[in-house]
């Protein structure tokens, strides 16, 4: 499995990744051409500065009130009222400015989260089929979920907690130095630097435990989703206990990683408490000696104490924020790695859309292999004239479905070219190519939504009348109306509430609604019973009339009326012609036909294998 499919889980943070990740967020904070968002950011920063100024001035007012109250009685009655009122106003302003800042910035943060999530979603849809065949859906969804939450945290805390906390610390050190002496500022600074250094070193050491938690959490989530998606298979084989053991094994690994991570967190918190407590004790001793020596007032002692208590909370919070930012960067790692995965199939620069045309298809010398070491198709050349019906048959593994994937540009041919109406599909936009083609696949996957939604998915802007007309053309309207909720019937995950025939008819209706110029049936009836297959074949022939149609089939009885049949073996076209002409050749096609006829006759015999008397 590729690293991309693993969503970047467990990848080591590269040098400088933190700065690149933060730099990648800046365009979302200061988006080009959006004046409102820029004004909100500027206003939030201004409110941040005002809140910190009010916060730093609070202990000064507190000191003045204490000094006055400790002086003459007359002065104590007259003067502190204004100081105390100012103290209350300062506290109110500090809180109000902080709340206004958060309110103003809320739209910036949520807009950024939405855009990053949308960019990731679009990028994933832009990646080639190879990526999605190798992905782990559970792990992928968890990586995106953690990544968006990490971005939310970084936008709010990096801007409004780290920067203002550092600003407040600098202002307090300056005040202590100015009002008292350099030693107060120096002890405060040493305490801060020691705290930050210890936090950074221990947090870096703890990251491997956090990463291990992410890996085991993703593994457990992937296994749970995979098991639930395959609920029926689990039941068929009675493997509920086996699945529970596998899930529990993943949970046990997560449990061990979580316990280790929590233990290391306790070590970090204890060390931080020792550093802060030592600094606090040293400052208070110095202030106490100052009061005893007459160089400081009781108000000064209280102010220093208030500053230290006021600093203790953001300083302790700074440690938490730093840890969370490092963890958020780890969580963002997988999502940013996903955004860095280059699409395997891309539109050419300034590629035009596919021009209108009758729908002729030409494969010219096409070679392809999913792995460079193993080629699947070898020099495949054929044409499907506009309005004609061409069938491709062959044994399993011959490369039939690979042709449909190449026509849809899920992959690009390694050699040769594919053209629609004379235009190389590599020279036009992928969206226009796919808009021109409608497919009814063998395994119809429906969304866990209503029947109406699944049919309308072929053309989301279709009217209810158009949807109903498509259902009638696919001969499923009556069956839908017989359901309790009609077109609003929810089909269940992957359409499990519908029968195989109903799912195929919904797929046919969806394709009819799309109105493509080219139709492709990729073994569309091979998984159905004979009666249902015949009914659906009638519907398929009806919608393909006068349309260019490419039929990929295993059952030869479904393509006997094709204008031309191509026989594919080991990635090469070994025979071509009409059904009658190929039978007359007595080659590969005739042998396949004979085997299927014998198999059909054997299946029709009663138990015991004896033929019924005439």
Residue, then its C-alpha position, 0 to 999 in steps of 0.5 A: x500500500x502506498x504512503x498516500x493511501x495510508x494518508x501519511x500516517x506515521x510519517x516523520x515530520x520533516x525539518x521545517x515542516x512546522x513553518x511550512x504548515x503555518x505558512x500554508x495557513x496564512x493565505x486563509x487568514x489573509x485571503x486575497x481579494x476579501x476585504x471583510x476578512x482582512x478587516x476582521x483580522x486587523x480589528x481582532x489584533x487591535x482588540x487583542x492589544x487593548x485587552x493586554x494593555x488593560x490586563x497589565x494595568x490591573x495590578x498597578x491599580x491594585x497596588x495604588x489601592x493597597x498603598x492608599x488603604x495602608x496610609x492615613x485614614x482620611x485619604x483612605x476614605x476619599x481616594x480609593x473609590x476612583x482607583x477601585x472603580x478604575x480597577x473594576x473598569x480595567x478588568x471589565x475592559x480586559x474581558x470585553x476586548x477579549x470576547x469582542x476579539x473572539x467574536x470578530x475573528x470567529x468568521x475568519x477561523x470558520x471560513x479558513x476551516x471550510x476552505x481547507x476542508x473543501x480544498x482537501x475534498x476536491x483534491x481527493x476527488x482529483x486524484x487518480x483511481x489508483x489512489x482510491x483503490x489503495x486507500x483506507x477509507x476509515x484512516x483517510x476520514x480520520x486524518x481529514x477530521x483530525x487535520x481540520x480540528x488541528x487547523x481550528x486550534x492553530x488559527x485560534x491559539x497561535x494567533x490569540x494566545x501565544x502572541x499575546x502571552x509573549x507580549x504580556x510577559x515582555x510588558x511585565x518584565x519591563x514594568x518590574x525592571x522599571x519599578x524595582x530592579x533588574x533582578x526582578x525582571x531577570x528572575x522572571x525571565x529565567x523562569x519563563x525561559x526555563x519553563x519554555x525550554x523544558x516544555x519544548x524539550x519534553x514535548x519533542x520527546x513526547x511526540x513519538x507517543x502521540x504519533x503512535x497513538x494516532x497510528x493505532x487510533x487510525x488502525x482501529x477506526x479503519x478496521x471497525x469501518x471495514x468490518x461494518x461495511x462488510x457486515x453481510x460477509x461477516x455474517x455469512x462466515x460467522x466471523x463476528x468473534x474473529x472481527x471483535x478480536x481483531x478490533x480489540x487487538x487494535x484497541x489494545x495497542x491504542x490503550x498501551x500507546x495512550x497510557x504511555x502518552x499520559x504518563x509522559x504528560x504527567x512528567x511534563x506537568x510536574x517539571x513545569x510546576x517545579x519551575x514555576x513554583x521555584x520562580x514564584x518563591x524566589x520573586x516573593x522572597x525578594x519582594x518580602x525582603x524589599x518590604x522589610x528593608x523599606x525599599x518597597x511598599x506593601x502595595x509593591x509586594x501585592x503588585x508583584x504577587x498579582x503579576x506573578x499569579x496573573x502570569x502563572x495562568x497564561x504561562x501554564x497555558x502556554x505550555x498546554x498551547x505549545x503541546x497542543x500546537x505540536x500535536x496539531x502539527x502532527x495531526x495536520x501532517x497527514x492532511x497536508x501530505x494528502x494535499x501534496x499528493x500529485x494527481x496521476x491524471x491531469x488536464x493539459x494546460x488550457x485544455x478545451x472541453x470535448x467538442x460536440x459530436x456524434x460519439x465515435x470512439x477510436x483506440x489506436x495502439x493502446x498499451x497500458x499496465x497498472x504496474x510498469x513491470x506487468x503490462x495489461x493491454x498490448x497494442x489494442x486498436x479498434x473503432x466504435x463508429x457513431x451510433x453503432x454497438x460494439x462488444x468486447x468479450x473475453x475471459x476474466x483478467x483479459x483487460x476488458x474493464x481496463x478499457x473502460x477505465x482508460x476511456x473514462x481517463x481514470x488512467x492514461x494509456x502508456x502508449x497509443x491514443x484514445x480519441x472521441x470524435x477525432x479528439x485525443x481525450x488527453x488534450x481535452x478536459x476530464x470533466x467534458x470526457x466523462x460528461x459525454x459517457x454514461x455507464x451502467x457498471x456490473x456492481x452498482x453502488x448507490x448512495x445511502x439516500x432516496x431513490x429519487x436522489x440516486x436517479x437524479x444524481x445523473x443530472x442533479x438539476x433535473x426536474x421531478x418530471x425528468x427523473x420520473x421519465x427516466x425511471x419509466x424508460x428503465x422500467x422501474x417506475x412501477x416498482x418504485x411507486x409500489x414501495x411504501x415511500x415511493x421515490x423518497x424510499x431510502x435505499x440503505x448503504x450501497x443500496x442494500x435495501x434494493x434487489x440486484x435488479x432494482x439497483x441495476x434499473x436505478x443505474x440505468x435510469x440514472x444513465x438515461x437522465x444523464x443523456x450521454x452521447x456514448x453508452x458503456x455497459x461494463x458487464x451490467x447484467x452478469x451478476x443477475x439471474x437469467x430472467x432479470x437479466x433478460x428484462x434489463x437487457x431489453x431496457x439496455x437495448x432500448x436506451x442504446x438505440x441510435x447511440x454509440x455503445x460499448x458493451x463489455x460482457x462475459x455472457x456471450x448471449x447478451x451480445x449476439x446482436x452487436x454490430x461487431x464483437x472483439x475477443x480480448x485475450x491476455x490484453x490483445x484482440x485475437x478475433x473480431x467480427x459479428x456473432x455469426x462470423x466468429x462462430x464460423x471461424x471456429x476459433x476462441x469465440x466459438x470455443x467460449x460460446x460452446x463452453x457457455x452453452x454447455x454450462x447453460x444446458x448443465x444448469x438446466x438439468x434436474x438434480x442428478x444430471x439426467x436429461x428429461x425424456x422428450 
